[in-house]
Structures are given as structure tokens and as C-alpha cells.
């Protein structure tokens, strides 16, 4: 059986400050940003559940536009991303992820602020769960969401990565030297 384009995924790796992050895209846009220094197995495990018949191939050329913008972000030459994303989730997850994209560069919101912005102030736990499922770290800036008391909590890339990203944006310290 011939595979259709929606089953083809292309991957590459971004390297910054001796850290590696996998990026994956379809022909429609970026669909996954992995966590720093994790094995490729993390990526394939993620796709097996969502895309059981996927075909994944390394293609640095196809990922170049995404890599270029991500590297410019790390070097503080970009505060937003212009490329398309191709993400899949429930209606609620997509609403939460869209709300995250509204958080301005260099600012943080709490989980309860996100829930209130969605018109559902009692859904903080559901919002947190949706945020933890964000497939495109950094691009959909879930690192900008903090605990109600200002603590850095809950980030798939780890608290260290979240702290570095916030320092990049708030204190203007580039991640690439």
C-alpha cells in the first residue's frame, strides 16, 4: 500500500550550547520539537501512538527553515516564529495551545490565567495536562507558563531548560554564544 504525504515526517537535529533537540515536520509544517539531549527513541515512541503508519526520514534540507528560525531565537535575533505548525490534538488541547501562542515574548502567565483566558477558570488541571502535551516546545511557548506563586513548574524539557528559555527572553542572555 502506498503511503500518503500525511504519513511522511522529516527530522533533523538542532544543536545549541552543546544541547541537542530533535525537530520533526510534515509537508504542512513543524509538528514536533523534542526535549534537550533525549534519545531519538523519545521521538519514535511519541509518533507510534499518534501516527502508527508513519515514515520518518532525516532531511536537513526540508527542516532548514525551521532550524534557521529556532537558531535565530536562541541568538536573540527573533522573538516569534513565522513558519506553519502541523499539530494534532483534541479541541481543548488546540484551544490551550493557541492561547499559549498569545503570551508575549518575555512575559509569563500562570496556569490559572490561561484557564481564565479560555473562559474556564476551574479547568486549571486540564489546562496543565494540555500544556504538558504540547508537541512543539519553544514554538508554542509553554515555557512561559509558571505556577500561580511564580514557581517554575511542569515542563517536558525539564526545569533547567525552562529556566534557560525564560532567562533568554527576560534577561536577554543568548543561549548561543
C-alpha positions in Angstrom: 0.0 0.0 0.0 1.4 3.4 -1.0 1.9 5.9 1.9 0.3 9.3 1.5 2.1 12.6 2.2 0.5 13.0 5.6 2.4 9.9 6.8 5.8 11.2 5.8 7.7 13.0 8.5 11.1 14.6 8.2 13.5 15.1 11.0 16.7 17.0 11.8 18.6 18.0 14.9 19.2 21.5 16.3 22.3 21.9 18.4 22.8 24.8 20.8 25.1 25.2 23.8 26.1 21.6 23.4 22.5 20.5 23.7 20.6 18.7 21.0 16.9 18.9 20.2 15.1 16.9 17.5 12.7 18.7 15.2 10.2 16.9 13.0 8.0 18.3 10.2 5.4 17.2 7.7 4.9 18.8 4.4 2.4 21.1 6.1 4.6 22.4 9.0 6.6 21.7 12.1 4.9 19.0 14.2 7.4 18.1 17.0 10.2 19.7 19.0 11.9 17.2 21.3 13.4 17.8 24.7 17.1 18.6 25.1 19.6 15.8 24.9 17.0 13.0 24.9 17.4 9.9 22.7 15.8 9.5 19.3 13.7 6.8 20.9 11.6 9.5 22.7 10.7 10.8 19.2 9.7 7.5 17.8 7.7 6.5 20.8 5.8 9.7 20.5 4.9 9.0 16.9 4.0 5.4 17.3 0.9 6.3 19.4 -0.2 9.2 17.2 0.8 8.0 13.8 1.0 4.2 13.7 1.8 4.1 9.9 4.4 6.9 9.8 7.5 7.0 7.7 10.3 9.1 9.3 13.4 10.1 7.4 16.2 12.5 8.2 16.2 15.5 5.9 18.2 18.5 7.0 17.2 20.5 3.9 13.4 20.3 4.5 14.0 21.3 8.1 16.3 24.2 7.3 13.6 26.9 7.5 12.6 25.7 11.0 16.2 25.3 12.2 17.1 28.8 10.9 14.3 30.5 12.9 15.0 28.4 16.0 18.7 29.3 15.9 17.8 33.0 15.4 15.6 32.7 18.5 18.4 31.2 20.5 20.7 34.1 19.4 18.1 36.7 20.4 17.6 37.7 16.8 14.0 36.5 16.7 11.1 36.9 19.2 8.4 34.9 17.3 8.2 32.2 14.6 6.7 32.6 11.2 6.6 29.0 9.9 3.5 26.9 10.0 2.9 24.2 12.5 1.1 20.9 11.9 -0.1 19.7 15.2 -2.8 17.3 16.3 -4.7 17.3 19.5 -8.2 17.4 21.0 -10.3 20.5 20.6 -9.4 21.5 24.1 -5.7 20.9 23.6 -5.7 23.0 20.5 -7.5 25.8 22.3 -4.9 25.8 25.1 -2.0 25.7 22.6 -3.5 28.6 20.7 -3.8 30.5 24.0 -0.1 29.9 24.7 0.8 31.4 21.4 -0.7 34.7 22.6 1.7 35.0 25.6 4.1 37.8 24.6 7.8 37.2 24.4 9.5 37.8 27.7 6.3 37.5 29.8 4.9 34.7 31.9 1.3 33.7 32.6 0.1 31.3 35.3 -1.9 28.1 34.6 -4.9 29.8 36.2 -4.5 32.8 33.9 -4.6 30.5 30.9 -7.7 28.8 32.2 -9.4 32.1 32.8 -8.5 33.4 29.4 -10.2 30.3 28.0 -13.3 31.2 29.9 -13.0 28.2 32.2 -11.3 29.3 35.4 -11.9 25.9 37.1 -10.1 23.9 34.5 -6.5 24.6 35.7 -5.6 20.9 35.9 -7.0 20.2 32.5 -5.1 23.2 31.2 -1.9 21.9 32.8 -2.4 18.5 31.2 -2.9 20.0 27.8 0.2 22.2 28.2 2.2 19.1 29.2 1.2 17.5 25.8 2.4 20.4 23.7 4.2 18.7 20.8 6.3 21.8 19.7 8.2 23.1 22.7 9.6 26.6 22.4 7.5 27.3 19.2 4.3 27.1 21.3 5.8 28.8 24.3 4.6 26.6 27.2 7.9 27.6 28.9 6.2 31.0 29.6 3.6 29.3 31.9 4.5 29.3 35.6 2.9 28.3 38.8 0.4 30.7 40.5 3.1 31.6 43.1 5.7 32.3 40.4 7.5 28.9 40.7 8.9 27.2 37.6 6.9 24.0 37.3 5.9 21.4 34.8 8.0 21.5 31.7 8.5 18.5 29.3 12.0 19.8 28.6 12.9 19.9 32.2 13.0 22.9 34.6 16.6 23.7 33.7 15.6 24.2 30.0 12.5 26.2 31.1 14.7 28.4 33.2 17.2 28.9 30.3 14.4 29.9 27.9 12.9 32.4 30.3 16.4 33.9 31.0 16.9 34.2 27.3 13.7 36.1 26.9 13.6 38.1 30.2 17.2 38.8 31.0 18.4 38.8 27.4 21.1 36.2 27.8 21.6 34.3 24.5 21.7 30.5 24.5 24.1 30.5 21.6 27.5 32.2 22.0 
